[in-house]
Amino acid sequence: MERILVVGATGAGKSTLARGVGERLKLPYHEMDALYFTGPDWTVNETLTEDVLRLTAEPCWIVDSIGYPEVRDLLWEKADTVLWLDYGRRVIMPRVLRRSFRRTVTRERIFGGNRETWAGWLSREHPVWWAWSQHAGRRAEIERRTNDPRFAPLTTLRFTQPRETAGWLASLG
């Protein structure tokens, strides 16, 4: 495991797991949303593909995303391992609600210096709405990719319960 994608629905805990695995295996961790959103008003990185090409040219890395459409295949072609957090809505919805509430109340700065706002909760792009509406589609996309012959060389570890993930992470030392 030297080039790892941590995939799953919004709120599954991808970033937390990626950070933990990165620390244990001494791999540089890259947060996909921080690569994608680079400025105020959710400005999108115009050099995302070039940035991801550079990062995936490195011998070791871990990324917390299935990948945005423009770099998805690139990430999957360069990875050697996929860690799939395949949790149901019962797990992810309380997590994403707590996280978004905390970020909104504390005005925590996230990707590109942006913040979640109360008004943002009304948008279909808000993480809570996104997690709910995209859950089934994201799961199907990951399932399709893990069964795609192009990505057959990838080692895929699929976790369906947080305690299963925690046990595996603890086993890394």
mmCIF file of the C-alpha atoms, coordinates in Angstrom:
data_MODEL
# 
_entry.id   MODEL 
# 
loop_
_atom_site.group_PDB 
_atom_site.id 
_atom_site.type_symbol 
_atom_site.label_atom_id 
_atom_site.label_alt_id 
_atom_site.label_comp_id 
_atom_site.label_asym_id 
_atom_site.label_entity_id 
_atom_site.label_seq_id 
_atom_site.pdbx_PDB_ins_code 
_atom_site.Cartn_x 
_atom_site.Cartn_y 
_atom_site.Cartn_z 
_atom_site.occupancy 
_atom_site.B_iso_or_equiv 
_atom_site.pdbx_formal_charge 
_atom_site.auth_seq_id 
_atom_site.auth_comp_id 
_atom_site.auth_asym_id 
_atom_site.auth_atom_id 
_atom_site.pdbx_PDB_model_num 
ATOM 1   C CA . MET A 1 1   ? 0.000   0.000  0.000   1.00 0.00 ? 1   MET A CA 1 
ATOM 2   C CA . GLU A 1 2   ? 1.834   3.033  -1.308  1.00 0.00 ? 2   GLU A CA 1 
ATOM 3   C CA . ARG A 1 3   ? -0.729  4.851  -3.487  1.00 0.00 ? 3   ARG A CA 1 
ATOM 4   C CA . ILE A 1 4   ? -4.075  4.766  -1.735  1.00 0.00 ? 4   ILE A CA 1 
ATOM 5   C CA . LEU A 1 5   ? -7.544  6.125  -2.439  1.00 0.00 ? 5   LEU A CA 1 
ATOM 6   C CA . VAL A 1 6   ? -9.972  6.324  0.455   1.00 0.00 ? 6   VAL A CA 1 
ATOM 7   C CA . VAL A 1 7   ? -13.469 6.362  -1.034  1.00 0.00 ? 7   VAL A CA 1 
ATOM 8   C CA . GLY A 1 8   ? -17.040 6.493  0.191   1.00 0.00 ? 8   GLY A CA 1 
ATOM 9   C CA . ALA A 1 9   ? -20.008 8.787  0.584   1.00 0.00 ? 9   ALA A CA 1 
ATOM 10  C CA . THR A 1 10  ? -19.817 12.312 1.941   1.00 0.00 ? 10  THR A CA 1 
ATOM 11  C CA . GLY A 1 11  ? -19.559 12.055 5.720   1.00 0.00 ? 11  GLY A CA 1 
ATOM 12  C CA . ALA A 1 12  ? -18.233 8.489  5.824   1.00 0.00 ? 12  ALA A CA 1 
ATOM 13  C CA . GLY A 1 13  ? -14.938 9.515  7.424   1.00 0.00 ? 13  GLY A CA 1 
ATOM 14  C CA . LYS A 1 14  ? -12.638 9.425  4.398   1.00 0.00 ? 14  LYS A CA 1 
ATOM 15  C CA . SER A 1 15  ? -10.426 12.293 5.541   1.00 0.00 ? 15  SER A CA 1 
ATOM 16  C CA . THR A 1 16  ? -10.120 10.939 9.070   1.00 0.00 ? 16  THR A CA 1 
ATOM 17  C CA . LEU A 1 17  ? -9.150  7.473  7.828   1.00 0.00 ? 17  LEU A CA 1 
ATOM 18  C CA . ALA A 1 18  ? -6.762  8.864  5.193   1.00 0.00 ? 18  ALA A CA 1 
ATOM 19  C CA . ARG A 1 19  ? -4.981  10.976 7.818   1.00 0.00 ? 19  ARG A CA 1 
ATOM 20  C CA . GLY A 1 20  ? -4.719  7.989  10.162  1.00 0.00 ? 20  GLY A CA 1 
ATOM 21  C CA . VAL A 1 21  ? -3.399  5.630  7.493   1.00 0.00 ? 21  VAL A CA 1 
ATOM 22  C CA . GLY A 1 22  ? -1.026  8.294  6.218   1.00 0.00 ? 22  GLY A CA 1 
ATOM 23  C CA . GLU A 1 23  ? 0.426   8.796  9.700   1.00 0.00 ? 23  GLU A CA 1 
ATOM 24  C CA . ARG A 1 24  ? 0.856   5.068  10.325  1.00 0.00 ? 24  ARG A CA 1 
ATOM 25  C CA . LEU A 1 25  ? 2.359   4.280  6.914   1.00 0.00 ? 25  LEU A CA 1 
ATOM 26  C CA . LYS A 1 26  ? 4.277   7.560  6.613   1.00 0.00 ? 26  LYS A CA 1 
ATOM 27  C CA . LEU A 1 27  ? 2.466   8.498  3.384   1.00 0.00 ? 27  LEU A CA 1 
ATOM 28  C CA . PRO A 1 28  ? 1.825   12.079 2.304   1.00 0.00 ? 28  PRO A CA 1 
ATOM 29  C CA . TYR A 1 29  ? -1.891  12.801 2.678   1.00 0.00 ? 29  TYR A CA 1 
ATOM 30  C CA . HIS A 1 30  ? -3.740  14.960 0.157   1.00 0.00 ? 30  HIS A CA 1 
ATOM 31  C CA . GLU A 1 31  ? -7.244  16.264 0.824   1.00 0.00 ? 31  GLU A CA 1 
ATOM 32  C CA . MET A 1 32  ? -9.079  16.287 -2.505  1.00 0.00 ? 32  MET A CA 1 
ATOM 33  C CA . ASP A 1 33  ? -11.497 19.064 -1.584  1.00 0.00 ? 33  ASP A CA 1 
ATOM 34  C CA . ALA A 1 34  ? -8.541  21.281 -0.636  1.00 0.00 ? 34  ALA A CA 1 
ATOM 35  C CA . LEU A 1 35  ? -6.996  20.567 -4.037  1.00 0.00 ? 35  LEU A CA 1 
ATOM 36  C CA . TYR A 1 36  ? -10.305 21.276 -5.789  1.00 0.00 ? 36  TYR A CA 1 
ATOM 37  C CA . PHE A 1 37  ? -11.525 24.390 -3.949  1.00 0.00 ? 37  PHE A CA 1 
ATOM 38  C CA . THR A 1 38  ? -8.719  26.933 -3.905  1.00 0.00 ? 38  THR A CA 1 
ATOM 39  C CA . GLY A 1 39  ? -10.259 30.294 -3.136  1.00 0.00 ? 39  GLY A CA 1 
ATOM 40  C CA . PRO A 1 40  ? -13.157 32.352 -1.878  1.00 0.00 ? 40  PRO A CA 1 
ATOM 41  C CA . ASP A 1 41  ? -16.702 31.657 -3.051  1.00 0.00 ? 41  ASP A CA 1 
ATOM 42  C CA . TRP A 1 42  ? -15.741 28.044 -3.648  1.00 0.00 ? 42  TRP A CA 1 
ATOM 43  C CA . THR A 1 43  ? -13.372 28.882 -6.497  1.00 0.00 ? 43  THR A CA 1 
ATOM 44  C CA . VAL A 1 44  ? -12.405 25.744 -8.403  1.00 0.00 ? 44  VAL A CA 1 
ATOM 45  C CA . ASN A 1 45  ? -8.751  24.983 -9.101  1.00 0.00 ? 45  ASN A CA 1 
ATOM 46  C CA . GLU A 1 46  ? -8.070  25.586 -12.792 1.00 0.00 ? 46  GLU A CA 1 
ATOM 47  C CA . THR A 1 47  ? -4.907  23.466 -12.605 1.00 0.00 ? 47  THR A CA 1 
ATOM 48  C CA . LEU A 1 48  ? -6.476  20.501 -10.827 1.00 0.00 ? 48  LEU A CA 1 
ATOM 49  C CA . THR A 1 49  ? -5.498  17.964 -13.482 1.00 0.00 ? 49  THR A CA 1 
ATOM 50  C CA . GLU A 1 50  ? -1.886  19.164 -13.539 1.00 0.00 ? 50  GLU A CA 1 
ATOM 51  C CA . ASP A 1 51  ? -1.742  19.184 -9.738  1.00 0.00 ? 51  ASP A CA 1 
ATOM 52  C CA . VAL A 1 52  ? -3.123  15.640 -9.529  1.00 0.00 ? 52  VAL A CA 1 
ATOM 53  C CA . LEU A 1 53  ? -0.723  14.479 -12.254 1.00 0.00 ? 53  LEU A CA 1 
ATOM 54  C CA . ARG A 1 54  ? 2.175   15.815 -10.169 1.00 0.00 ? 54  ARG A CA 1 
ATOM 55  C CA . LEU A 1 55  ? 0.961   14.254 -6.960  1.00 0.00 ? 55  LEU A CA 1 
ATOM 56  C CA . THR A 1 56  ? 0.257   10.841 -8.546  1.00 0.00 ? 56  THR A CA 1 
ATOM 57  C CA . ALA A 1 57  ? 3.712   10.820 -10.145 1.00 0.00 ? 57  ALA A CA 1 
ATOM 58  C CA . GLU A 1 58  ? 5.131   10.525 -6.640  1.00 0.00 ? 58  GLU A CA 1 
ATOM 59  C CA . PRO A 1 59  ? 5.908   6.995  -5.391  1.00 0.00 ? 59  PRO A CA 1 
ATOM 60  C CA . CYS A 1 60  ? 3.704   7.258  -2.297  1.00 0.00 ? 60  CYS A CA 1 
ATOM 61  C CA . TRP A 1 61  ? 0.491   9.130  -1.465  1.00 0.00 ? 61  TRP A CA 1 
ATOM 62  C CA . ILE A 1 62  ? -2.960  8.860  0.008   1.00 0.00 ? 62  ILE A CA 1 
ATOM 63  C CA . VAL A 1 63  ? -6.009  10.789 -1.261  1.00 0.00 ? 63  VAL A CA 1 
ATOM 64  C CA . ASP A 1 64  ? -9.395  10.987 0.472   1.00 0.00 ? 64  ASP A CA 1 
ATOM 65  C CA . SER A 1 65  ? -11.695 10.839 -2.528  1.00 0.00 ? 65  SER A CA 1 
ATOM 66  C CA . ILE A 1 66  ? -13.088 8.874  -5.423  1.00 0.00 ? 66  ILE A CA 1 
ATOM 67  C CA . GLY A 1 67  ? -11.847 11.915 -7.357  1.00 0.00 ? 67  GLY A CA 1 
ATOM 68  C CA . TYR A 1 68  ? -13.646 14.712 -9.133  1.00 0.00 ? 68  TYR A CA 1 
ATOM 69  C CA . PRO A 1 69  ? -14.761 13.653 -12.641 1.00 0.00 ? 69  PRO A CA 1 
ATOM 70  C CA . GLU A 1 70  ? -11.879 15.360 -14.433 1.00 0.00 ? 70  GLU A CA 1 
ATOM 71  C CA . VAL A 1 71  ? -9.261  13.412 -12.427 1.00 0.00 ? 71  VAL A CA 1 
ATOM 72  C CA . ARG A 1 72  ? -11.170 10.309 -11.351 1.00 0.00 ? 72  ARG A CA 1 
ATOM 73  C CA . ASP A 1 73  ? -9.715  7.866  -13.886 1.00 0.00 ? 73  ASP A CA 1 
ATOM 74  C CA . LEU A 1 74  ? -6.226  9.276  -13.382 1.00 0.00 ? 74  LEU A CA 1 
ATOM 75  C CA . LEU A 1 75  ? -6.387  8.623  -9.642  1.00 0.00 ? 75  LEU A CA 1 
ATOM 76  C CA . TRP A 1 76  ? -7.801  5.135  -10.069 1.00 0.00 ? 76  TRP A CA 1 
ATOM 77  C CA . GLU A 1 77  ? -5.197  4.233  -12.703 1.00 0.00 ? 77  GLU A CA 1 
ATOM 78  C CA . LYS A 1 78  ? -2.308  5.384  -10.501 1.00 0.00 ? 78  LYS A CA 1 
ATOM 79  C CA . ALA A 1 79  ? -3.516  3.937  -7.184  1.00 0.00 ? 79  ALA A CA 1 
ATOM 80  C CA . ASP A 1 80  ? -2.549  0.494  -5.922  1.00 0.00 ? 80  ASP A CA 1 
ATOM 81  C CA . THR A 1 81  ? -5.105  0.297  -3.094  1.00 0.00 ? 81  THR A CA 1 
ATOM 82  C CA . VAL A 1 82  ? -8.691  1.424  -2.509  1.00 0.00 ? 82  VAL A CA 1 
ATOM 83  C CA . LEU A 1 83  ? -10.072 1.666  1.000   1.00 0.00 ? 83  LEU A CA 1 
ATOM 84  C CA . TRP A 1 84  ? -13.851 1.786  0.639   1.00 0.00 ? 84  TRP A CA 1 
ATOM 85  C CA . LEU A 1 85  ? -15.958 3.087  3.509   1.00 0.00 ? 85  LEU A CA 1 
ATOM 86  C CA . ASP A 1 86  ? -19.241 1.534  2.415   1.00 0.00 ? 86  ASP A CA 1 
ATOM 87  C CA . TYR A 1 87  ? -21.442 2.779  5.246   1.00 0.00 ? 87  TYR A CA 1 
ATOM 88  C CA . GLY A 1 88  ? -25.181 3.201  5.156   1.00 0.00 ? 88  GLY A CA 1 
ATOM 89  C CA . ARG A 1 89  ? -27.026 6.467  5.593   1.00 0.00 ? 89  ARG A CA 1 
ATOM 90  C CA . ARG A 1 90  ? -27.626 5.585  9.265   1.00 0.00 ? 90  ARG A CA 1 
ATOM 91  C CA . VAL A 1 91  ? -23.903 6.017  9.842   1.00 0.00 ? 91  VAL A CA 1 
ATOM 92  C CA . ILE A 1 92  ? -23.054 8.904  7.560   1.00 0.00 ? 92  ILE A CA 1 
ATOM 93  C CA . MET A 1 93  ? -26.003 11.245 8.096   1.00 0.00 ? 93  MET A CA 1 
ATOM 94  C CA . PRO A 1 94  ? -25.428 11.855 11.832  1.00 0.00 ? 94  PRO A CA 1 
ATOM 95  C CA . ARG A 1 95  ? -21.730 12.364 11.087  1.00 0.00 ? 95  ARG A CA 1 
ATOM 96  C CA . VAL A 1 96  ? -22.235 14.883 8.298   1.00 0.00 ? 96  VAL A CA 1 
ATOM 97  C CA . LEU A 1 97  ? -24.933 16.702 10.296  1.00 0.00 ? 97  LEU A CA 1 
ATOM 98  C CA . ARG A 1 98  ? -22.628 17.058 13.322  1.00 0.00 ? 98  ARG A CA 1 
ATOM 99  C CA . ARG A 1 99  ? -19.688 18.152 11.185  1.00 0.00 ? 99  ARG A CA 1 
ATOM 100 C CA . SER A 1 100 ? -21.672 20.739 9.223   1.00 0.00 ? 100 SER A CA 1 
ATOM 101 C CA . PHE A 1 101 ? -23.364 22.069 12.352  1.00 0.00 ? 101 PHE A CA 1 
ATOM 102 C CA . ARG A 1 102 ? -19.974 22.455 14.067  1.00 0.00 ? 102 ARG A CA 1 
ATOM 103 C CA . ARG A 1 103 ? -18.436 24.146 11.035  1.00 0.00 ? 103 ARG A CA 1 
ATOM 104 C CA . THR A 1 104 ? -21.389 26.516 10.715  1.00 0.00 ? 104 THR A CA 1 
ATOM 105 C CA . VAL A 1 105 ? -21.518 27.479 14.398  1.00 0.00 ? 105 VAL A CA 1 
ATOM 106 C CA . THR A 1 106 ? -17.755 27.941 14.784  1.00 0.00 ? 106 THR A CA 1 
ATOM 107 C CA . ARG A 1 107 ? -17.363 29.553 11.354  1.00 0.00 ? 107 ARG A CA 1 
ATOM 108 C CA . GLU A 1 108 ? -14.499 27.133 10.744  1.00 0.00 ? 108 GLU A CA 1 
ATOM 109 C CA . ARG A 1 109 ? -12.479 27.908 7.643   1.00 0.00 ? 109 ARG A CA 1 
ATOM 110 C CA . ILE A 1 110 ? -12.329 25.026 5.213   1.00 0.00 ? 110 ILE A CA 1 
ATOM 111 C CA . PHE A 1 111 ? -11.158 24.565 1.635   1.00 0.00 ? 111 PHE A CA 1 
ATOM 112 C CA . GLY A 1 112 ? -9.883  27.755 0.026   1.00 0.00 ? 112 GLY A CA 1 
ATOM 113 C CA . GLY A 1 113 ? -10.767 29.749 3.142   1.00 0.00 ? 113 GLY A CA 1 
ATOM 114 C CA . ASN A 1 114 ? -14.494 29.131 2.666   1.00 0.00 ? 114 ASN A CA 1 
ATOM 115 C CA . ARG A 1 115 ? -17.031 28.514 5.420   1.00 0.00 ? 115 ARG A CA 1 
ATOM 116 C CA . GLU A 1 116 ? -20.277 26.645 5.734   1.00 0.00 ? 116 GLU A CA 1 
ATOM 117 C CA . THR A 1 117 ? -23.127 29.089 6.409   1.00 0.00 ? 117 THR A CA 1 
ATOM 118 C CA . TRP A 1 118 ? -26.698 28.863 7.664   1.00 0.00 ? 118 TRP A CA 1 
ATOM 119 C CA . ALA A 1 119 ? -27.924 30.040 4.256   1.00 0.00 ? 119 ALA A CA 1 
ATOM 120 C CA . GLY A 1 120 ? -25.837 27.312 2.647   1.00 0.00 ? 120 GLY A CA 1 
ATOM 121 C CA . TRP A 1 121 ? -27.949 24.666 4.384   1.00 0.00 ? 121 TRP A CA 1 
ATOM 122 C CA . LEU A 1 122 ? -30.739 25.519 1.923   1.00 0.00 ? 122 LEU A CA 1 
ATOM 123 C CA . SER A 1 123 ? -28.600 24.664 -1.106  1.00 0.00 ? 123 SER A CA 1 
ATOM 124 C CA . ARG A 1 124 ? -28.613 21.261 -2.792  1.00 0.00 ? 124 ARG A CA 1 
ATOM 125 C CA . GLU A 1 125 ? -24.812 21.573 -2.818  1.00 0.00 ? 125 GLU A CA 1 
ATOM 126 C CA . HIS A 1 126 ? -24.627 21.651 0.989   1.00 0.00 ? 126 HIS A CA 1 
ATOM 127 C CA . PRO A 1 127 ? -22.827 18.574 2.402   1.00 0.00 ? 127 PRO A CA 1 
ATOM 128 C CA . VAL A 1 128 ? -25.917 17.371 4.273   1.00 0.00 ? 128 VAL A CA 1 
ATOM 129 C CA . TRP A 1 129 ? -28.145 17.440 1.201   1.00 0.00 ? 129 TRP A CA 1 
ATOM 130 C CA . TRP A 1 130 ? -25.308 16.154 -0.959  1.00 0.00 ? 130 TRP A CA 1 
ATOM 131 C CA . ALA A 1 131 ? -24.640 13.202 1.371   1.00 0.00 ? 131 ALA A CA 1 
ATOM 132 C CA . TRP A 1 132 ? -28.307 12.210 1.329   1.00 0.00 ? 132 TRP A CA 1 
ATOM 133 C CA . SER A 1 133 ? -28.964 12.634 -2.387  1.00 0.00 ? 133 SER A CA 1 
ATOM 134 C CA . GLN A 1 134 ? -25.685 11.226 -3.698  1.00 0.00 ? 134 GLN A CA 1 
ATOM 135 C CA . HIS A 1 135 ? -25.352 8.241  -1.369  1.00 0.00 ? 135 HIS A CA 1 
ATOM 136 C CA . ALA A 1 136 ? -26.798 5.574  -3.687  1.00 0.00 ? 136 ALA A CA 1 
ATOM 137 C CA . GLY A 1 137 ? -25.143 6.977  -6.796  1.00 0.00 ? 137 GLY A CA 1 
ATOM 138 C CA . ARG A 1 138 ? -21.728 7.204  -5.162  1.00 0.00 ? 138 ARG A CA 1 
ATOM 139 C CA . ARG A 1 139 ? -22.022 3.660  -3.880  1.00 0.00 ? 139 ARG A CA 1 
ATOM 140 C CA . ALA A 1 140 ? -22.967 2.389  -7.362  1.00 0.00 ? 140 ALA A CA 1 
ATOM 141 C CA . GLU A 1 141 ? -20.061 4.288  -8.945  1.00 0.00 ? 141 GLU A CA 1 
ATOM 142 C CA . ILE A 1 142 ? -17.552 2.801  -6.517  1.00 0.00 ? 142 ILE A CA 1 
ATOM 143 C CA . GLU A 1 143 ? -19.031 -0.675 -6.976  1.00 0.00 ? 143 GLU A CA 1 
ATOM 144 C CA . ARG A 1 144 ? -18.761 -0.301 -10.759 1.00 0.00 ? 144 ARG A CA 1 
ATOM 145 C CA . ARG A 1 145 ? -15.156 0.844  -10.520 1.00 0.00 ? 145 ARG A CA 1 
ATOM 146 C CA . THR A 1 146 ? -14.091 -1.944 -8.171  1.00 0.00 ? 146 THR A CA 1 
ATOM 147 C CA . ASN A 1 147 ? -15.519 -4.441 -10.689 1.00 0.00 ? 147 ASN A CA 1 
ATOM 148 C CA . ASP A 1 148 ? -14.097 -2.681 -13.766 1.00 0.00 ? 148 ASP A CA 1 
ATOM 149 C CA . PRO A 1 149 ? -11.356 -4.768 -15.451 1.00 0.00 ? 149 PRO A CA 1 
ATOM 150 C CA . ARG A 1 150 ? -9.275  -1.586 -15.919 1.00 0.00 ? 150 ARG A CA 1 
ATOM 151 C CA . PHE A 1 151 ? -8.897  -1.381 -12.164 1.00 0.00 ? 151 PHE A CA 1 
ATOM 152 C CA . ALA A 1 152 ? -8.545  -5.131 -11.472 1.00 0.00 ? 152 ALA A CA 1 
ATOM 153 C CA . PRO A 1 153 ? -4.928  -4.725 -10.279 1.00 0.00 ? 153 PRO A CA 1 
ATOM 154 C CA . LEU A 1 154 ? -6.126  -2.560 -7.378  1.00 0.00 ? 154 LEU A CA 1 
ATOM 155 C CA . THR A 1 155 ? -6.373  -4.104 -3.944  1.00 0.00 ? 155 THR A CA 1 
ATOM 156 C CA . THR A 1 156 ? -9.767  -3.101 -2.571  1.00 0.00 ? 156 THR A CA 1 
ATOM 157 C CA . LEU A 1 157 ? -10.604 -3.286 1.117   1.00 0.00 ? 157 LEU A CA 1 
ATOM 158 C CA . ARG A 1 158 ? -14.313 -2.708 1.704   1.00 0.00 ? 158 ARG A CA 1 
ATOM 159 C CA . PHE A 1 159 ? -15.449 -1.734 5.184   1.00 0.00 ? 159 PHE A CA 1 
ATOM 160 C CA . THR A 1 160 ? -19.162 -1.804 5.973   1.00 0.00 ? 160 THR A CA 1 
ATOM 161 C CA . GLN A 1 161 ? -19.045 -0.886 9.673   1.00 0.00 ? 161 GLN A CA 1 
ATOM 162 C CA . PRO A 1 162 ? -16.979 1.773  11.471  1.00 0.00 ? 162 PRO A CA 1 
ATOM 163 C CA . ARG A 1 163 ? -15.788 -0.762 14.054  1.00 0.00 ? 163 ARG A CA 1 
ATOM 164 C CA . GLU A 1 164 ? -14.435 -2.931 11.233  1.00 0.00 ? 164 GLU A CA 1 
ATOM 165 C CA . THR A 1 165 ? -12.496 0.074  9.884   1.00 0.00 ? 165 THR A CA 1 
ATOM 166 C CA . ALA A 1 166 ? -11.217 0.989  13.342  1.00 0.00 ? 166 ALA A CA 1 
ATOM 167 C CA . GLY A 1 167 ? -9.994  -2.564 13.944  1.00 0.00 ? 167 GLY A CA 1 
ATOM 168 C CA . TRP A 1 168 ? -8.182  -2.631 10.628  1.00 0.00 ? 168 TRP A CA 1 
ATOM 169 C CA . LEU A 1 169 ? -6.590  0.768  11.270  1.00 0.00 ? 169 LEU A CA 1 
ATOM 170 C CA . ALA A 1 170 ? -5.440  -0.366 14.734  1.00 0.00 ? 170 ALA A CA 1 
ATOM 171 C CA . SER A 1 171 ? -3.824  -3.418 13.131  1.00 0.00 ? 171 SER A CA 1 
ATOM 172 C CA . LEU A 1 172 ? -1.553  -1.132 11.099  1.00 0.00 ? 172 LEU A CA 1 
ATOM 173 C CA . GLY A 1 173 ? 0.319   -0.321 14.313  1.00 0.00 ? 173 GLY A CA 1 
# 
